[in-house]
Amino acid sequence: MSEVKKIATRESYGNALVELGKEHENLVVLDADLAEATKTGMFKKVFPERHIDCGIAESNMAGIAAGLSTTGKVPFMSTFAMFAAGRAFEQVRNSIGYPHLNVKIGATHAGLSVGEDGATHQCNEDIALMRVIPGMVVINPSDDIEAKAAVKAAYEYVGPVYLRFGRLAAPVINDRPDYKFEIGKGLTLREGKDLTIVATGLMVSESLAAAEMLAKDGIEAKVINIHTIKPLDEELIVAAAKETGKVVTVEEHSIIGGLGSAVCDCLSEKAPTKVLKIGVNDVYGESGPAKEVLHKYGLDAEGIYTKIKAFA
């Protein structure tokens, strides 16, 4: 059996920017002294005149991006999720969100899988922070193919978009001819009748693996990939909840305010369903190899399987 190809979605982000930059002269990229880590350095090599290093001044970068957008440019401001959503929150809210400007936020190194960088850099709150900003689109792609498609869709969308990317290489799971990315539309990756797993980002591949483990125990789980957390594909989630009767959400993010909360908001209003939220349980992360940290916090296939088995 051939080994599954793995690519970090931050790499996908860099590659997508280069390809889009060739097609669109109005695309500009801003970074906060992290171009090598965020992979926007790829864009800088090809289009140095359209890359702006704002230094370690993320809040200022948000203001610059806002200003550029009013001149007809489509700016992608890039830094770690902790700084994009955390440090620059006020400027993103007031300078980008409030006037509903056409700025794209490329946030890399999100979640526990930042690994050795530790709790200060493991941003498990960014989806919640960005979700609450009126009019902000929030996208968390699951693999290389989806990340590239998301960057293209973000460019084409007129308005603010938050794109969440990871440091850890993720298995490529969307490599098929019929794959189609559409903002606000989830994808059913596996059919099942006993329960529905709604996953996002890095957790999609882990949830698929957990579903295979559950199948060996006679539990058939439907798996849905929600790459767009806002706007949420409520129609797909409600239909799945009615079909299977139980829903499990899986995210590399706090269970407060993220995918799980969005799904519960939807179901409590439109189809009351028993829900189990799997994610970071109101705690900070810690430094360690990414895969070991994910395992300790129950966010690998084994941990997801164990929690769902008890729930099912």
DATA-V703276 format. One record per residue. PSI is psi in degrees with one decimal (999 if undefined). BURIAL is + if it has 24 or more other ideal C-beta (glycine too) atoms within 12 Angstrom, else -. D_CENTER is the distance of its C-alpha to the mean C-alpha in Angstrom with 1 decimal. Layout:
# DATA-V703276
<<PSI,BURIAL,D_CENTER> <PSI,BURIAL,D_CENTER>>
This chain:
# DATA-V703276
<<129.1,-,29.2> <147.5,-,27.2> <142.2,-,24.3> <134.0,-,20.8> <136.1,-,19.3> <132.8,-,16.5> <133.9,+,14.7> <137.5,+,12.1> <-18.8,+,9.3> <-32.7,+,10.8> <-41.3,+,14.0> <-39.5,+,12.7> <-49.7,+,11.9> <-45.6,+,15.4> <-40.9,+,17.0> <-38.8,+,15.7> <-40.7,+,16.9> <-46.4,+,20.3> <-42.6,-,20.7> <-34.6,+,19.9> <-30.6,+,22.2> <-29.2,-,25.0> <-26.9,-,24.8> <111.0,+,24.3> <-16.3,-,26.5> <-1.5,-,25.0> <124.6,+,21.6> <151.7,+,21.7> <130.8,+,19.4> <143.5,+,19.7> <162.7,+,19.0> <62.1,+,20.2> <29.3,-,22.1> <28.0,+,19.2> <-33.2,+,19.4> <-41.7,-,20.1> <-40.2,+,17.1> <-10.9,+,14.5> <13.7,+,16.4> <-8.2,+,17.6> <-26.6,+,20.9> <-44.0,+,21.0> <-40.8,+,21.2> <-38.1,+,23.7> <-36.4,-,26.0> <-38.0,-,26.3> <67.3,+,26.2> <-30.4,-,27.5> <-12.1,-,28.9> <14.2,+,25.5> <127.6,+,23.7> <117.4,+,24.3> <111.5,+,23.9> <1.3,+,24.1> <-176.3,-,24.7> <71.8,-,23.4> <68.3,-,23.4> <-37.8,+,19.9> <-40.2,+,21.4> <-38.6,+,23.9> <-39.0,+,21.3> <-39.7,+,19.7> <-39.8,+,23.3> <-43.8,+,24.0> <-42.3,+,21.1> <-46.2,+,22.3> <-43.9,+,25.7> <-37.6,+,25.0> <-26.6,+,23.3> <-6.7,-,26.6> <5.8,-,28.4> <-2.3,-,26.7> <156.9,+,24.3> <93.8,+,20.5> <137.2,+,19.1> <106.0,+,15.8> <130.9,+,15.9> <134.3,+,14.3> <-175.3,+,14.3> <150.3,+,12.7> <-37.2,+,10.2> <-34.8,+,13.4> <-37.5,+,15.4> <-48.8,+,13.5> <-31.9,+,12.6> <-69.4,+,15.5> <-38.3,+,18.4> <18.7,+,18.2> <-47.0,+,17.3> <-42.2,-,20.8> <-37.0,+,20.9> <-43.0,+,17.6> <-51.5,+,18.9> <-35.3,-,22.5> <-23.6,+,22.5> <-51.3,+,19.6> <-48.2,+,18.7> <-47.2,-,22.4> <3.9,-,23.8> <57.8,-,20.8> <158.1,+,20.8> <65.7,+,19.2> <137.8,+,17.0> <132.9,+,13.6> <112.9,+,11.7> <101.0,+,10.2> <113.8,+,8.9> <175.0,+,9.3> <44.5,+,10.4> <154.1,+,8.1> <-178.3,+,9.4> <-25.3,+,12.7> <2.0,+,12.5> <-24.0,+,13.7> <-115.3,+,16.8> <-19.0,-,20.1> <-19.4,+,18.9> <-175.2,-,19.2> <-33.9,-,18.5> <-25.1,-,18.9> <-10.1,+,15.9> <88.9,+,13.7> <108.8,+,11.7> <17.9,+,11.1> <-4.6,+,11.8> <-37.9,+,9.6> <-43.4,+,7.9> <-44.7,+,11.6> <-43.8,+,13.0> <-32.4,+,11.3> <-33.3,+,11.7> <-11.6,+,15.4> <121.8,+,16.2> <130.7,-,18.2> <-1.3,+,17.1> <125.6,+,13.6> <136.1,+,11.1> <118.3,+,7.5> <133.8,+,5.1> <86.8,+,1.8> <153.0,+,4.8> <-22.1,+,7.1> <-175.1,+,9.7> <-48.1,+,11.9> <-44.9,+,13.2> <-37.0,+,10.2> <-44.6,+,8.8> <-42.2,+,12.3> <-35.9,+,12.8> <-39.8,+,9.9> <-42.6,+,11.6> <-44.8,+,14.8> <-36.5,+,14.0> <-40.4,+,12.9> <-42.5,+,16.2> <-25.1,-,18.2> <135.7,+,16.9> <108.0,-,19.3> <174.2,+,17.7> <136.4,+,15.1> <133.7,+,11.5> <120.2,+,8.6> <126.1,+,6.2> <123.6,+,3.9> <156.5,+,5.8> <163.7,+,7.9> <-36.5,+,11.7> <137.3,+,12.8> <131.0,+,13.8> <141.7,+,12.2> <140.7,+,14.6> <114.4,+,14.9> <-8.2,+,15.1> <23.0,+,15.1> <78.4,-,18.2> <151.3,-,20.5> <-30.9,-,22.6> <6.0,-,21.6> <133.3,-,17.8> <128.2,-,16.9> <130.4,+,13.7> <126.2,-,14.3> <128.8,+,12.4> <4.5,+,12.9> <116.3,+,14.1> <171.1,+,12.9> <129.4,+,14.5> <115.5,+,17.0> <-19.6,+,17.1> <134.9,+,20.0> <149.9,-,22.8> <156.4,+,24.3> <-13.5,-,26.7> <-32.4,+,26.5> <166.4,+,23.1> <128.5,+,19.6> <120.0,+,16.5> <111.4,+,13.4> <162.6,+,10.3> <150.7,+,6.6> <-139.1,+,4.8> <-25.1,+,7.9> <-9.7,+,9.8> <-48.8,+,10.6> <-37.8,+,13.1> <-36.0,+,14.5> <-36.1,+,15.0> <-41.7,+,16.8> <-39.4,+,19.0> <-36.7,+,19.7> <-37.4,+,20.8> <-39.7,+,23.2> <-40.5,+,24.6> <-36.7,+,25.1> <-34.2,+,26.8> <-20.3,-,29.4> <7.1,-,30.2> <13.2,-,30.7> <113.8,+,27.5> <111.8,+,25.8> <129.9,+,22.2> <138.1,+,20.4> <123.6,+,16.8> <131.5,+,14.4> <113.7,+,10.9> <92.7,+,9.2> <-26.0,+,6.5> <110.5,+,7.7> <-26.8,+,8.2> <119.5,+,10.7> <140.6,+,13.1> <142.9,+,12.9> <78.8,+,14.9> <-36.1,+,17.6> <-45.4,-,20.2> <-42.6,+,18.6> <-42.5,+,17.8> <-43.2,+,21.3> <-42.3,-,23.0> <-39.6,+,21.5> <-41.9,+,22.5> <-33.4,-,25.9> <-41.0,+,26.3> <-20.1,+,25.4> <-18.7,-,26.2> <145.5,+,23.6> <138.4,+,19.8> <128.0,+,17.6> <141.3,+,14.0> <124.2,+,12.1> <148.6,+,9.1> <66.5,+,8.9> <162.8,+,9.6> <143.9,+,12.9> <-4.2,+,14.4> <114.7,+,15.6> <-3.3,+,13.9> <-141.3,+,10.4> <-46.8,+,10.0> <-42.6,+,13.4> <-39.6,+,15.0> <-43.0,+,13.9> <-42.0,+,15.3> <-38.0,+,18.4> <-44.4,+,19.0> <-51.3,+,19.2> <-35.1,+,21.3> <-28.0,-,23.6> <-38.7,-,24.7> <-21.2,-,24.8> <76.4,+,25.3> <122.2,-,25.9> <148.0,+,24.6> <126.8,-,24.5> <136.6,+,20.9> <124.4,+,19.9> <119.6,+,16.7> <125.2,+,15.6> <-150.9,+,13.6> <120.6,+,14.9> <67.4,+,18.2> <39.9,-,19.0> <164.7,-,19.7> <159.2,-,18.8> <-163.9,+,17.9> <162.7,+,20.5> <138.7,-,21.2> <166.3,-,21.5> <135.3,-,20.5> <-48.8,+,16.8> <-34.5,+,17.9> <-37.4,-,20.6> <-45.5,+,18.5> <-39.6,+,16.2> <-44.9,-,19.5> <-35.7,-,21.1> <9.8,+,18.5> <27.3,+,18.6> <31.6,+,15.1> <176.7,+,16.6> <-40.9,+,18.2> <-45.7,-,21.4> <-41.1,+,20.2> <-44.4,+,18.4> <-47.8,+,21.5> <-43.8,-,23.8> <-39.6,+,22.3> <-37.4,+,22.2> <-41.1,+,25.7> <-32.4,-,27.0> <-37.4,+,25.4> <999,+,26.6>>
